[in-house]
Amino acid sequence: QVQLVESGGGLVQAGGSLRLSCAASGRTFSSYDMGWFRQAPGKEREFVAYINWSGGITTYADSVKGRFTISRDNAKNTVYLQMNSLKPEDTAVYYCAAKARPRGSIYQWRSYDYWGQGTQVTVSS
């Protein structure tokens, strides 16, 4: 089992940057694939980015490709989301999630087994 705690959210102007962190407890962090999702008020939770256990494979939603970068440091049990060129439509609660099972789509939040509490990102225009 793993516990996840996000940090780094806040209020930023359009065009600005934020770096989210997700710290994991437990000795098996390096065995989990990790994802970032976000949920805006009244909307479904949506996929943002994915990174496999080694960091060798990353995938992004089209809406953030070229602006966001996911990375991980297994020695620090932490996954990051660097967000640049932020837009008002990026405003949401951002969640990190750990995927323990090999099956299930990486794009579907139901495929992930452990979740953090979320961190608010607000982008003003």
Secondary structure, DSSP 8 states (H G I E B T S, - for coil): ---EEEE--EEEETT--EEEEEEE-STTGGGSEEEEEEE-TTS--EEEEEE-TTS--EEE-TTTTTTEEEEEETTTTEEEEEE-S--GGG-EEEEEEEE-SS-S-TT-GGG--EE---EEEEEE-
